[in-house]
Amino acid sequence: QVQVVESGGGLVQPGGSLRLSCVASGGSFGFITMGWFRQVPGNQRELVARIFPPGRTFYVDSVKGRFTISRDNAKNAVYLEMDSLKPEDTAVYYCNSVTADYNWGQGTQVTVSS
């Protein structure tokens, strides 16, 4: 079973940037559409960015133009570059296939606050 581990979160001021990483072990997701999700306590997990195996990407409107998802299939890794961060981006961020086929990792906390 594929296991994913997210990293790169932290505390950042509004307008700042962070780069999240997700590395998978126990299998390859080179042919899988991968996504970054986020969850705020009390809310459902939200898919905010997805990347198809050839590299085509989609974003929800709230992050479009600020977030960039990328992947390195040779490293079984997916990344999320987050720029111009806003307080409403505060959440725990997770990666998974867009159909949540893998076990959820611990996620990585992103806090945007002055």
MDTraj code that builds the backbone (N, CA, C; nanometers):
import mdtraj as md
import numpy as np

residues = "GLN VAL GLN VAL VAL GLU SER GLY GLY GLY LEU VAL GLN PRO GLY GLY SER LEU ARG LEU SER CYS VAL ALA SER GLY GLY SER PHE GLY PHE ILE THR MET GLY TRP PHE ARG GLN VAL PRO GLY ASN GLN ARG GLU LEU VAL ALA ARG ILE PHE PRO PRO GLY ARG THR PHE TYR VAL ASP SER VAL LYS GLY ARG PHE THR ILE SER ARG ASP ASN ALA LYS ASN ALA VAL TYR LEU GLU MET ASP SER LEU LYS PRO GLU ASP THR ALA VAL TYR TYR CYS ASN SER VAL THR ALA ASP TYR ASN TRP GLY GLN GLY THR GLN VAL THR VAL SER SER".split()
xyz = np.array([
    [0.0846, -0.1181, 0.0000],
    [0.0000, 0.0000, 0.0000],
    [0.0888, 0.1240, 0.0000],
    [0.0538, 0.2175, -0.0848],
    [0.1316, 0.3399, -0.0936],
    [0.1106, 0.4250, 0.0309],
    [0.2206, 0.4742, 0.0849],
    [0.2169, 0.5658, 0.1982],
    [0.2705, 0.7006, 0.1510],
    [0.2045, 0.8078, 0.1948],
    [0.2507, 0.9411, 0.1586],
    [0.2916, 1.0167, 0.2841],
    [0.3927, 1.0993, 0.2689],
    [0.4412, 1.1827, 0.3785],
    [0.4522, 1.3257, 0.3283],
    [0.3801, 1.4156, 0.3951],
    [0.3823, 1.5559, 0.3585],
    [0.4773, 1.6336, 0.4500],
    [0.5359, 1.7389, 0.3954],
    [0.6255, 1.8236, 0.4747],
    [0.6296, 1.9628, 0.4141],
    [0.6884, 2.0552, 0.4888],
    [0.7107, 2.1895, 0.4364],
    [0.6212, 2.2974, 0.4928],
    [0.5237, 2.2589, 0.5766],
    [0.4356, 2.3589, 0.6337],
    [0.5062, 2.4446, 0.7377],
    [0.4317, 2.5416, 0.7895],
    [0.4881, 2.6284, 0.8918],
    [0.4047, 2.7518, 0.9113],
    [0.4611, 2.8454, 0.9868],
    [0.3959, 2.9737, 1.0140],
    [0.4555, 3.0781, 0.9197],
    [0.3689, 3.1497, 0.8507],
    [0.4152, 3.2503, 0.7558],
    [0.3232, 3.3712, 0.7639],
    [0.3785, 3.4877, 0.7383],
    [0.2982, 3.6095, 0.7386],
    [0.2160, 3.6206, 0.6106],
    [0.1051, 3.6920, 0.6163],
    [0.0275, 3.7157, 0.4935],
    [0.1158, 3.7734, 0.3840],
    [0.0982, 3.7205, 0.2630],
    [0.1808, 3.7613, 0.1514],
    [0.3037, 3.6762, 0.1323],
    [0.3314, 3.5909, 0.2279],
    [0.4502, 3.5069, 0.2210],
    [0.4302, 3.3839, 0.1348],
    [0.5339, 3.2994, 0.1324],
    [0.5337, 3.1802, 0.0474],
    [0.5785, 3.0577, 0.1268],
    [0.5314, 2.9438, 0.0821],
    [0.5755, 2.8151, 0.1343],
    [0.5767, 2.7146, 0.0198],
    [0.6610, 2.6138, 0.0330],
    [0.6635, 2.5046, -0.0651],
    [0.6435, 2.3741, 0.0084],
    [0.5331, 2.3077, -0.0219],
    [0.5017, 2.1791, 0.0395],
    [0.5528, 2.0658, -0.0490],
    [0.5945, 1.9581, 0.0178],
    [0.6412, 1.8389, -0.0527],
    [0.5629, 1.7181, -0.0071],
    [0.5459, 1.6250, -0.0973],
    [0.4786, 1.4979, -0.0673],
    [0.5587, 1.3880, -0.1355],
    [0.6030, 1.2919, -0.0577],
    [0.6796, 1.1799, -0.1119],
    [0.6049, 1.0507, -0.0813],
    [0.5938, 0.9662, -0.1815],
    [0.5230, 0.8395, -0.1676],
    [0.6209, 0.7236, -0.1619],
    [0.5869, 0.6244, -0.0822],
    [0.6660, 0.5017, -0.0753],
    [0.5734, 0.3822, -0.0857],
    [0.6285, 0.2687, -0.1267],
    [0.5483, 0.1481, -0.1369],
    [0.4785, 0.1328, -0.2701],
    [0.5123, 0.2164, -0.3640],
    [0.4501, 0.2063, -0.4950],
    [0.4786, 0.3302, -0.5755],
    [0.4317, 0.3308, -0.6964],
    [0.4549, 0.4437, -0.7859],
    [0.3222, 0.5060, -0.8236],
    [0.3181, 0.6383, -0.8257],
    [0.1951, 0.7053, -0.8693],
    [0.2175, 0.7798, -0.9995],
    [0.3160, 0.7302, -1.0766],
    [0.3483, 0.7992, -1.2007],
    [0.2335, 0.8102, -1.2987],
    [0.1348, 0.7210, -1.2903],
    [0.0231, 0.7239, -1.3843],
    [-0.1063, 0.7676, -1.3176],
    [-0.0943, 0.8244, -1.1988],
    [-0.2096, 0.8623, -1.1182],
    [-0.2237, 1.0143, -1.1136],
    [-0.3471, 1.0611, -1.1198],
    [-0.3729, 1.2025, -1.0983],
    [-0.3639, 1.2302, -0.9488],
    [-0.2727, 1.3172, -0.9114],
    [-0.2483, 1.3466, -0.7706],
    [-0.3036, 1.4834, -0.7343],
    [-0.3328, 1.5004, -0.6083],
    [-0.3886, 1.6268, -0.5647],
    [-0.3387, 1.6692, -0.4290],
    [-0.3508, 1.7969, -0.4030],
    [-0.3300, 1.8534, -0.2704],
    [-0.4671, 1.8937, -0.2150],
    [-0.4906, 1.8503, -0.0927],
    [-0.6141, 1.8791, -0.0226],
    [-0.5798, 1.9664, 0.0984],
    [-0.6806, 2.0334, 0.1530],
    [-0.6608, 2.1034, 0.2789],
    [-0.7874, 2.0890, 0.3633],
    [-0.7662, 2.0951, 0.4939],
    [-0.8775, 2.0788, 0.5866],
    [-0.8620, 2.1719, 0.7045],
    [-0.9701, 2.2408, 0.7340],
    [-0.9811, 2.3254, 0.8522],
    [-1.0696, 2.2515, 0.9515],
    [-1.0376, 2.2521, 1.0802],
    [-1.1213, 2.1819, 1.1788],
    [-1.2680, 2.2176, 1.1631],
    [-1.3519, 2.1137, 1.1590],
    [-1.4948, 2.1336, 1.1463],
    [-1.5445, 2.1373, 1.0034],
    [-1.4498, 2.1398, 0.9086],
    [-1.4880, 2.1435, 0.7670],
    [-1.4435, 2.0158, 0.6961],
    [-1.5035, 1.9906, 0.5814],
    [-1.4613, 1.8769, 0.4998],
    [-1.3276, 1.9063, 0.4329],
    [-1.2569, 1.7991, 0.4013],
    [-1.1322, 1.8125, 0.3286],
    [-1.1625, 1.8616, 0.1873],
    [-1.0861, 1.9595, 0.1432],
    [-1.1114, 2.0244, 0.0143],
    [-0.9938, 1.9988, -0.0804],
    [-1.0247, 1.9559, -0.2017],
    [-0.9217, 1.9391, -0.3038],
    [-0.8933, 2.0751, -0.3674],
    [-0.7717, 2.1258, -0.3527],
    [-0.7429, 2.2603, -0.4016],
    [-0.6607, 2.2613, -0.5298],
    [-0.5879, 2.1537, -0.5575],
    [-0.5055, 2.1501, -0.6784],
    [-0.4874, 2.0048, -0.7210],
    [-0.4847, 1.9822, -0.8501],
    [-0.4622, 1.8479, -0.9009],
    [-0.3681, 1.8550, -1.0209],
    [-0.2952, 1.7437, -1.0415],
    [-0.2038, 1.7370, -1.1550],
    [-0.2153, 1.5997, -1.2190],
    [-0.2400, 1.5998, -1.3485],
    [-0.2501, 1.4756, -1.4243],
    [-0.1095, 1.4251, -1.4570],
    [-0.0961, 1.2946, -1.4866],
    [0.0369, 1.2389, -1.5135],
    [0.1169, 1.3152, -1.6190],
    [0.0544, 1.3617, -1.7285],
    [0.1370, 1.4370, -1.8237],
    [0.1750, 1.5755, -1.7739],
    [0.1081, 1.6241, -1.6662],
    [0.1447, 1.7535, -1.6124],
    [0.0373, 1.8606, -1.6180],
    [-0.0760, 1.8310, -1.6797],
    [-0.1834, 1.9308, -1.6834],
    [-0.2354, 1.9527, -1.5420],
    [-0.2700, 2.0774, -1.5113],
    [-0.3084, 2.1111, -1.3741],
    [-0.4431, 2.1814, -1.3686],
    [-0.5106, 2.1677, -1.2527],
    [-0.6343, 2.2397, -1.2258],
    [-0.6305, 2.2897, -1.0818],
    [-0.6948, 2.4044, -1.0599],
    [-0.6982, 2.4653, -0.9276],
    [-0.8383, 2.5140, -0.8966],
    [-0.8724, 2.5156, -0.7677],
    [-0.9959, 2.5820, -0.7290],
    [-0.9739, 2.7324, -0.7400],
    [-1.0833, 2.8051, -0.7571],
    [-1.0718, 2.9490, -0.7816],
    [-0.9998, 3.0215, -0.6688],
    [-1.0166, 2.9758, -0.5465],
    [-0.9609, 3.0471, -0.4322],
    [-0.8081, 3.0465, -0.4289],
    [-0.7442, 2.9548, -0.5016],
    [-0.5978, 2.9491, -0.5015],
    [-0.5387, 2.9731, -0.6389],
    [-0.6225, 2.9850, -0.7393],
    [-0.5752, 3.0020, -0.8774],
    [-0.4892, 3.1280, -0.8887],
    [-0.3741, 3.1143, -0.9527],
    [-0.2828, 3.2263, -0.9685],
    [-0.1867, 3.2449, -0.8533],
    [-0.2099, 3.1741, -0.7430],
    [-0.1222, 3.1857, -0.6251],
    [-0.0506, 3.0545, -0.5942],
    [-0.1147, 2.9417, -0.6219],
    [-0.0580, 2.8103, -0.5933],
    [-0.0160, 2.7445, -0.7244],
    [0.0910, 2.6664, -0.7172],
    [0.1388, 2.5901, -0.8324],
    [0.1710, 2.4482, -0.7888],
    [0.1041, 2.3518, -0.8508],
    [0.1305, 2.2109, -0.8215],
    [0.2248, 2.1562, -0.9280],
    [0.3165, 2.0711, -0.8858],
    [0.4084, 2.0081, -0.9796],
    [0.4386, 1.8671, -0.9301],
    [0.5028, 1.7889, -1.0144],
    [0.5335, 1.6507, -0.9766],
    [0.6667, 1.6091, -1.0363],
    [0.7310, 1.5154, -0.9690],
    [0.8534, 1.4523, -1.0183],
    [0.8301, 1.3025, -1.0066],
    [0.7885, 1.2406, -1.1158],
    [0.7519, 1.0993, -1.1109],
    [0.8716, 1.0105, -1.0775],
    [0.9900, 1.0512, -1.1166],
    [1.1094, 0.9720, -1.0875],
    [1.1354, 0.9649, -0.9372],
    [1.0927, 1.0685, -0.8658],
    [1.1116, 1.0722, -0.7202],
    [0.9840, 1.0371, -0.6443],
    [0.8779, 1.0032, -0.7164],
    [0.7482, 0.9765, -0.6520],
    [0.7090, 1.0934, -0.5624],
    [0.7222, 1.2133, -0.6138],
    [0.6995, 1.3323, -0.5334],
    [0.6031, 1.4287, -0.6029],
    [0.5280, 1.4979, -0.5201],
    [0.4378, 1.6036, -0.5653],
    [0.4645, 1.7257, -0.4784],
    [0.4598, 1.8419, -0.5394],
    [0.4916, 1.9649, -0.4680],
    [0.3777, 2.0653, -0.4818],
    [0.3704, 2.1568, -0.3856],
    [0.2750, 2.2667, -0.3935],
    [0.3470, 2.3947, -0.3533],
    [0.3709, 2.4808, -0.4517],
    [0.4292, 2.6113, -0.4268],
    [0.3146, 2.7070, -0.3987],
    [0.3196, 2.7703, -0.2809],
    [0.2111, 2.8599, -0.2392],
    [0.2679, 3.0003, -0.2218],
    [0.2187, 3.0930, -0.2989],
    [0.2623, 3.2317, -0.2931],
    [0.1451, 3.3212, -0.2537],
    [0.1776, 3.4432, -0.2148],
    [0.0744, 3.5408, -0.1765],
    [-0.0257, 3.4801, -0.0797],
    [0.0254, 3.4148, 0.0218],
    [-0.0599, 3.3436, 0.1160],
    [-0.1496, 3.4386, 0.1931],
    [-0.2700, 3.3895, 0.2230],
    [-0.3712, 3.4651, 0.2945],
    [-0.4072, 3.3911, 0.4229],
    [-0.4599, 3.4623, 0.5216],
    [-0.5018, 3.3940, 0.6455],
    [-0.6002, 3.2804, 0.6187],
    [-0.6845, 3.2947, 0.5182],
    [-0.7820, 3.1892, 0.4888],
    [-0.7196, 3.0649, 0.4270],
    [-0.5903, 3.0685, 0.3964],
    [-0.5202, 2.9484, 0.3509],
    [-0.4759, 2.8609, 0.4683],
    [-0.4928, 2.9101, 0.5890],
    [-0.4553, 2.8328, 0.7072],
    [-0.5342, 2.7031, 0.7130],
    [-0.4621, 2.5915, 0.7206],
    [-0.5247, 2.4594, 0.7197],
    [-0.4152, 2.3542, 0.7338],
    [-0.4574, 2.2292, 0.7503],
    [-0.3664, 2.1164, 0.7359],
    [-0.3749, 2.0711, 0.5910],
    [-0.2599, 2.0564, 0.5278],
    [-0.2530, 2.0204, 0.3865],
    [-0.2106, 1.8748, 0.3723],
    [-0.2798, 1.8039, 0.2836],
    [-0.2558, 1.6621, 0.2582],
    [-0.2392, 1.6393, 0.1081],
    [-0.1654, 1.5351, 0.0738],
    [-0.1640, 1.4923, -0.0656],
    [-0.2195, 1.3508, -0.0744],
    [-0.2747, 1.3192, -0.1893],
    [-0.3319, 1.1878, -0.2141],
    [-0.3688, 1.1827, -0.3617],
    [-0.4069, 1.0665, -0.4088],
    [-0.4667, 1.0633, -0.5408],
    [-0.5992, 1.1409, -0.5330],
    [-0.6474, 1.1893, -0.6420],
    [-0.7686, 1.2725, -0.6359],
    [-0.8909, 1.1905, -0.5946],
    [-0.8820, 1.0584, -0.6052],
    [-0.9900, 0.9715, -0.5573],
    [-0.9552, 0.9096, -0.4221],
    [-0.8531, 0.9650, -0.3567],
    [-0.8154, 0.9227, -0.2211],
    [-0.7929, 0.7715, -0.2116],
    [-0.7136, 0.7203, -0.3039],
    [-0.6878, 0.5767, -0.3073],
    [-0.5866, 0.5317, -0.2022],
    [-0.5056, 0.6237, -0.1534],
    [-0.3996, 0.5871, -0.0608],
    [-0.4383, 0.6211, 0.0815],
    [-0.3669, 0.5610, 0.1767],
    [-0.3868, 0.5994, 0.3162],
    [-0.3485, 0.7461, 0.3326],
    [-0.4277, 0.8174, 0.4109],
    [-0.3965, 0.9570, 0.4352],
    [-0.2723, 0.9673, 0.5240],
    [-0.1861, 1.0624, 0.4919],
    [-0.0715, 1.0899, 0.5763],
    [-0.1119, 1.1796, 0.6917],
    [-0.0117, 1.2248, 0.7666],
    [-0.0363, 1.3120, 0.8810],
    [-0.0695, 1.4541, 0.8377],
    [-0.0339, 1.4877, 0.7153],
    [-0.0547, 1.6241, 0.6703],
    [0.0532, 1.7166, 0.7233],
    [0.0495, 1.8390, 0.6758],
    [0.1439, 1.9403, 0.7225],
    [0.0656, 2.0700, 0.7469],
    [0.0869, 2.1269, 0.8655],
    [0.0111, 2.2451, 0.9069],
    [0.0670, 2.3709, 0.8405],
    [-0.0218, 2.4476, 0.7816],
    [0.0136, 2.5789, 0.7276],
    [-0.0678, 2.6827, 0.8039],
    [0.0022, 2.7772, 0.8641],
    [-0.0629, 2.8843, 0.9385],
    [-0.0178, 3.0179, 0.8809],
    [-0.1142, 3.0966, 0.8363],
    [-0.0844, 3.2277, 0.7794],
    [-0.1383, 3.3332, 0.8758],
    [-0.0467, 3.4035, 0.9394],
    [-0.0876, 3.4979, 1.0422],
    [0.0225, 3.6002, 1.0641],
    [-0.0180, 3.7206, 1.0974],
    [0.0802, 3.8242, 1.1305],
    [0.1049, 3.8266, 1.2811],
])
top = md.Topology()
chain = top.add_chain()
for i, resn in enumerate(residues, 1):
    res = top.add_residue(resn, chain, resSeq=i)
    for name in ("N", "CA", "C"):
        top.add_atom(name, md.element.get_by_symbol(name[0]), res)
traj = md.Trajectory(xyz[None], top)
